[in-house]
Amino acid sequence: MGVTRTPRGKWIEEGLRALSAGGPEAVRIESLAQALGVSKGGFYGYFGNRDALLTEMLDTWEHEVTERVIEQVESGGGDGRAKLERLFTIVASFGDGPMTGTTADLAIRDWARRDEAVAQRLRRVDNRRMEYLRSLFRSFCPDEDDVEVRCMITFSVRIGTHFIAADHGGRSRVEVMELTRQWLLR
């Protein structure tokens, strides 16, 4: 009976987890193998080197936070508001998973500050996200300035809410997020 190989996706997921915890420097083959409870030899069956893993981590992250999310939103049909509702629900369900969580997003943003290739990819991802938001808001907002403001607020809330420690005048964060959602969809 042959030895079961650790799936490629597990290496990528563990790499994203390490990236989120300690930046790109924390993505080390030996550490990943140890976290997965396997030898590092299996790594080379999938990836030529660490750089190949880093590239695939970014590829996977990009696909998961753009095309996969868009596919999920579009699969439910409906008008722009219905799709935005679905988008907000999907994004809220992400939690802090290694591929789609905010921690991974923030780690990639931090990495992009020091690596031009990562910065270019991040710009592409952010542009794709913003263009999709624009397409949804345009379906019920005729004013392009209004569309852009709603997109910027939506995106900023997704990224920035995790940095805000303020109280909300007797409201919970969940209540304020629901009020924000209602305002954006009016």
N, C-alpha and C positions, 0 to 999 in steps of 0.2 A: 504494500500500500504506500502511495507517495505522500510526501509531506505537503500539507496545505500551505499555500503561500498567503502572506498577508496581502489583501487586495490593494491595488494601486490607490484607490480612493482613501483608504485608511492612512496611507503615508501622507497624502495631500491634506487630509483633515487634521492629522496630528501636526503637520507643518504649519497649517493656519493657526492651530491652537498655540503652538510655540511662538509664532509671529506675534499673536495677540498678547501673549504673556511677556515677551521680552524683545520684540523687534526682530529684524532679519538676522541679527547676530545670534539669536537663540535657536535658529533653525539649523541644527547640526545633526548630521546623519546618525551619529552614535547616540545622541540624546533621544532622537525620535525612535530609534530601534529599542532603546531601553524603555521608553514610555509605552511602546506597543508590545513589549515583552517578547521581542524577536531578535534575531541576529541582524547585523547591518548588511549582511550578504544579500538578503532578499531585496534590499533597496536597489541594488545595481541591476536586478532583473527588469526593473521598470524605468530607471533614470540613469543616464550616463554619468551625471555628477550633481552636485548640490544646486548649481545654477539651473539645470533642467528642472529640478523639483521646484525651485522658486518660480520659474516661468509657469509651470503647470498649476502651481498654487494660485497665481494671479489669473490664469486662464479660467480656472474653476470658479474663483471668487467672482470674476467679471460675469461669467455666464449665469451664476446663481442669483446675483443681485440685479441683473438687467433682463436678459432674454427669458430666463425661467419665470421671473416675476411677471413680466409682460404677458407671457403665454398663459399663466394662471389667471391673470386679470381678464384677458381677452376671451378666454374659454367660457366665461360665464355670460358673455353677451351683455346687452343693455346699453343704456345711453352713457354719456360721459360721467354724470353724477353717480350712477350705479357702479361704473368701473372704478371711480375714485373711492367709493365706499369699500369696494372689494380690495383695492390696493391698500387702503389704510388698514383694513382688517388683516390682510396677509402680512404686511410689514410689522404690525403690532404683535403678530404671532411668532415672529422670529426669535424673540427672547435674545439670548446672547450665545447662540450657537457658533461654532467655529467658522462656518462659511458665510452666514448671512447676518450674524449679530453685529451690533454696533461696535463692539470691541475690535473685531476684525477690520471693520471699516476705518476706525480711528487709527489702528496700527498701520494700515496701508497708507492712510493720509500722512502719518508721521514719517513713514519710510519714503514717501514721495518728496518730502522736504529735502532729502539727502541724495536722491537718485533720480536723475532726469528721465530715464526710461520708465520708471514707475510713475513719475509725475505725468508723463504723456499718457500713459494708460489710464490713470485716475481721471485726467481731463476728458478722455474719451468716454469713460464710464459715466462721469457726472453729466457730460453733454447728452448722452443717450437717455439718462434718467430725466433730465430737464426737458428734452424734446418730447418724450412720452407724456410727461406731465402737461406740457403745453398743449399737446393734441387733445388731452382730456378736458382741460379747462376751457379751451377754445370752443368746445361743443356747446357751452352755455354762457360764455363770457365774450361778448363781441369786442370789448375794449382790450387791445393788445397790452396796454400798460397794466390793466387789471390782471390779465393772464400772467404776465411776468411777475407781478407782485405775489400772486397766489402761489406760483411755482417756487419762488424764492422762499416764501414763508414755509411752505410745505417741506421743502428740502432742508431748510435751516432747523426746523423743529425736529426732523428726523435725526440730524447729526448733533444739534446743540442741546437738546433737552437733557442729555446725560451729563452736561456740565453745569446745569443750573441747580443750585441747592436751596433756592429761595422758597419761602412759604407762599401760599396763594390766597391770603386773606380769608381763611376759614374754609377754603375749598381744597379738595385733595388734588393731587397731580392728575389722577384719572379723570376727575370732573373737569379740570382745565383743558385736558387733552380733548375731551368730548366737546367742550365749548369751541375749541379751536377747529375741530373737525366740522362742526355745524356752521361756523363762520365761513370756512373755506368753501363749503358746498352751497352757500346761499346764492 
